[in-house]
Amino acid sequence: MQQQQVRQFVERYLATFSAHIVESHPDYFTVKLPVEVDKDIGNRPFYWSWVDKMNLAYQPLVLTFTFHPDCTPEGLRSEHLHIGATRMQQIFASAKKHGSFVCMYEQQGGLLGNAGKRRSTPLVPWLGMNLKISLLCDKRRDILLYLGINLHQPRLVTDFTSFLFSLSLTPAIPDYYYTLDRKVTIQEALQMAQQEVEHTLEQEDQQWAEEARTRLREELAILEAYYEELARREPENQQTNTDEAEKEEAEQPEAQPSLEQEALHPEPDPAGPTSVEQPVSFDEYRASGGRILDFLRTNGIQITPREEVNQAEWKKSTPDEERQRRKDELAWQYEPRIEVSFINGGLFYLSSVPPLMRSSKAKSMRHLPASGRIM
């Protein structure tokens, strides 16, 4: 998105919530945030918890957004909005949360609609859904489906979103319009959408999955060769470790008596008895330049002997466990899989009819052409 597109998106987002624009300039604008927008992008959750619990009056948050870093307004605290800004990501998340599903009505004949004709016009209910099919392996490819399902007569059309952009839609039903009953349930409409997804996948070339499995087999062969070589070298490493352990055990009895003898018969200090150091506080110790770790050791934090440390939780993984874990990681990375996610949708009451050349009856869903897609 270019900066002009960023500004247009933000202005449309704020206009949806009827936000009050205090000042508008070609390089920036100042806005007073409504309650819903403030809770989503205002970054003051503690304030809102206090206001809600105490039932206090809302004090609106006023922000100034700039779209060119070199055109900052003088005397105003502003924030530069761009596609990677944190505030912009919050706006995207808020738009997704509030705009994932809408209900709109078609209005014909300008603002007056059908008022001049004094004639009622029926509106047909349509369920619009934008779906994303993701073909996943170590690579990714996305297919977008824009589906429209007639809930009055069982029929499905593709590229429904482009058709909606050509209509005049309003969130409230206009005068002299009425809606037709829905004869197709939402569950039946979802089944029709599922059939369209399956039909789209059938038309896709499956070569990408075969290539992914080939790469997976190659990576597994490399992994097996590595651990086979590691297994051949393991006896040599075990022999070396055994020799080192025997050497340490042979040296240990000679050093142990001397340590015990020194502990039982300490040598007298020629300088005489030393004076007992007075304990100091932590602040005094830090002021003298001492380290925190030394202070803790001096005042009761003792070093645990190595033989008393319980190392059962730190058990080293065996080569077989490591090999299985890496196999699972490779399978997760390379194994081909398909994910279908819902982007957004809505219930649309329309008097216009979408193009029939890309529609079909529910019984002939298997013969629909492939939908528009973005790779």
N, C-alpha and C positions, 0 to 999 in steps of 0.2 A: 504494500500500500504506500502510495505517495502521501506527502504531508497534507495535500489538499483533500485527498480521500480520507485521511485520518480525521481532519476537521469535520468533513461532512458526516462521517459516521458518528462522531461525538455529538454533533448538533442534532442529528436524528434521534440518537439515544436519549438526550436530554429533553427533546420535544415530546417524546413518547410519554414522559412523566410530567409534562407541563411545567418544566423548570423555568424559573424567572431569570432571563438574561439581563443582568444589571447594565453591562456595557459591552458593545460589540465593536471590534476593530479589525481591519484586515489581517493583522498579525496576532491578535489575541482576543479573548472575550472573558468577561467576568460573569459568573453564574451563581445563583443562590440555590443550593441543592435541596430538593424535596426530601421527605422523610425516607422513602424507599431507597433513593440514590445515596443518601447520607449513610444509611446503615450498610450499604454494599461497598462503597468506595471511600467513605469518610475516615476510616481507620480510628474510630473512637468507640470501641465496644463498651468500655467501662462507663462512659458518659451515657450511652443509651440504656445500659442496665440500671443506672441511677435514675434516669428520667422515667423509665417504665415502672420501677418500684415505687418511686415517690410521687408519681403522677404529676410531674412538673411540666411547665410549658416548654415547648421545643424552641431552641435557639438555632436558627438555620446557619449552616456552614457556607461561607462565601469563598469561592476559589477562583483564581485567575489562571487560565490555561493559555500558554503560548505554543506556537507551532513552528517557529523559526528561532533557533538559539541566539541569533544575532539581533533579534528585534524584541528584546526584553523591555517592557514598559517601565519608565522611571517612576519611582515612588510606590510601586506596587510589588507585593510579594507574589511571584508567579511560579508556575511549574510547567516545564517543557514537556509536551506530550508527543510521543513518537511510538512507532510500532512495538519497540522493545521495552518501553517504560513500564514500571510496575503498576502505576495507576491505569495505564491502558489495558494491561492484562486484567485488572479488576473490573474495568468497564466491559471487556469481552465476557468475563465470567458472569457479571450481572445481567448482560443482555441475553446470554444463554439461559440463565435461570428463569428470567421473567418472560422470555420470548420463545421457549421451547414448544409451546402450544398456544394457538390463537383461535379466535372465532370471529369470522368476518362475513359481511354481507355485500353483495354486488349492488351498485347503484348506477342506474343508467339515466341519460338525459340531463347531465349536469347536476347542480346543487338541488334543483327543484325536483328531480327524479320524475316520478309519475304523477306529480300533483296536478299538472295541467291537463292530463288525460282523464283523470278521475276514474281510472281503471286499475283494478288490482292485478298484480303480476306475480305468478308463482316463482318461488326460489327453490331450486333442487339442492339437496344436501350432498356435499362431496367431502370425502376424507382425503386430505393431502398429506403425504408423508415423504420426507427426504431421508433416504437410507444410504449408508456407506458400507460397501462390501470390501473388506480388506483381504487380499491374498498375501499371506505372510510366510516367510522362511527367513533366510539370512538377508533377503531383500524384501521390499514391500511395494505393492501396487494397489491403489484404491480405485473403486468403481462407484460412481454416484448414481443413484436411481431417484428420479423425481416422479413419484406415483400419485395418481388421483383415482379414487374409487367412488363411483356413484352409489350412494346409500339408498336411493329411491328405486333404481333399477340396477341389478348386478352387472356392472361394467367397469373395466379398468382401462385407464389411458396412461401413457408415459409422457415425459417432458411436461408435466402438469404445472411446474413452477413457472416456466416461461410463459405459459398461457395466463397465469394469474397476474403477471407483471403488466399485461396489456389491458387489465380491467381496472375499473374504479371501485375500490373496496372501502367499506366503512365498518367500524366496530359495532355500530347500532343498526338495527333493521330500519330501513327507510319507510316513509309513509307510503301507503297503498301497495305494499308488498306483503306477501304471506309465504310461509315455508311449508313445503310438502313433508309428509311423514317419512320416516326412515324405515324402510322395509328390510334392509340389510343390517345385521347387528355388527358391532365392532369386532367381535370374535370372527365372524365370517369374513369381514373385510381384511383382517390380519391374515387369515388363511389364504385369501387371494393374493395378498402381498408376498406371502411366503412362496406361493407357486411361481410368482414372477421372478423372485430371487433365484429359485432353483432353475427356472428356464434360462435366466441370464448366465448362470454358471455353466449350464450345459453347452451354451454357445461359445464359451471361452476355450481357448486353446490350453490344454492341460500340460503342455511341454514344460512350463515353468515348474510344475511339481516334480516331474521326472528329473529335471536338471538339479533341483534342490536335493532330491534323494541321492543322486549321483555324487554331489559334493559331500553329502553326509557320509556315504560309504568311504569316500577317499579320506575324510578326516578321521573316521573310525579306524581305518587301516593304518594310518600314521600313528594313532594313539596306541594301537595294539603292538606295533613294531617298537615303540618307545618302551612300553612296559615289559616286553619280552627281553629287550636288551638290559633293562633294569633288573629283571629277575636273574639273568646270567651273571651280572656283577654282584648280586646280593651275597652269595657265599663268601667272596673275597672280603666284602665289607664286614660281614659277621665275624670272620676270622680275625680281622684287624681289631675290631672292638673287643673281642674276647681277650686278645693278647694285652691290650691296654688295661682292661679290667683286672687281669691277673697281676700285672705289674703294680697297679695301685694298691691291691690287697697285700702284696708282698712288702711294700714300703710302709703301709699303715701301722703295723704292730711296732715298728721301730720308733716311730714318732710319738705314739700314744703314751708310753710310760714317761717319757721326758716331760710331756705336758702335765700329766698327773702329778709328777714329782715336784714340778715348779709350783703347782697349785697348793700342794700340802706343805712344802717347805719354801716359802718365799724368801728371796734374798733380802737381807736388811738394807735399808736405804742409808748410805753414808751421810747424807745431809740431815738425817734426823727426821722426825715425824713432820709431815706437812700440815699446814693449817687447813681446816675444813672450809671449802668455799661456801659463801652465803648464797642462797637461791636468789635469783634475779627474776624480775617479771618479764613477760614476753616483749613489752614495749621497750624496756631497757635493753634487752638482748638485741632487738632489731636496731635500736639506736646506736649500739656499739658496732654494728656491721655484721652481726652473726646471721647464719642461715637458719631458716625455719626448720629444716630437717634435722640439723644438729641440735636445736633447742628441744625438739620433740624426743630425740633419742636420749638426751641428757635428763629429761624430766619424765621418765617412765615408759617411753616407747622403746622397747628392746627389739633387737634383731632376732627373728625366729631362726633357730638352727636349721640347717639345710635338711637334716634327716627327719625333722619334725614337720616339714611342709608336706601336706597331703596333695600329691600330684595325680591322684586318680582322675580328677576332672580334666587334666591336661594331657591325657593319654594321646600319644602320637597316632595319627591315622596309619593304617596298614596300606601297603601298595594296592591291594585289592579294593579297599574302600576308596582310595583316591581315584583309581581307574573307573570305578562305577560312578563316582560323582562327576568325573569329567565326561563320561558317556552321557549321563543325564543332561549335562550342560550343552553338549553338542546336539543332542536330540531336540532340546528346546530351541536351539538356535536355527537348525537347518531343517527340521521336520516340517513339511508344508502343512498349513492349516488355513482355515477360512473363518473370519469373524464378520458378523453383520451387526452394525450398530445403528441406532436411531438418532438422527441429527436433530430434526425438529419437524413439526407438522401442525395441522390445524383443521378445523371444521369450517367449510366454506359453503355458503348458500348462494348459488349462482343461477341467473336466468340465461346466461350465455352457455353455449355447448362447446366443449373442447373439440378440436379436430378429430373427425371420426376415422381418419386413415390410420391412426395409431391407437385404436381402441378395439375391443373385442368383447364378446359375451363371456360370462364367467365359465361357461362350459368349454370354450375354446381357448383357455388360458395357455395351453401348451404350445400354441402356434403363434404367440406374440413375437414380434421382432425384438431384437436386443435394444435395450434402453440407451439413452444418451449417457456418456460416461466421460470421466476425466481421469487420465492416467497419471 
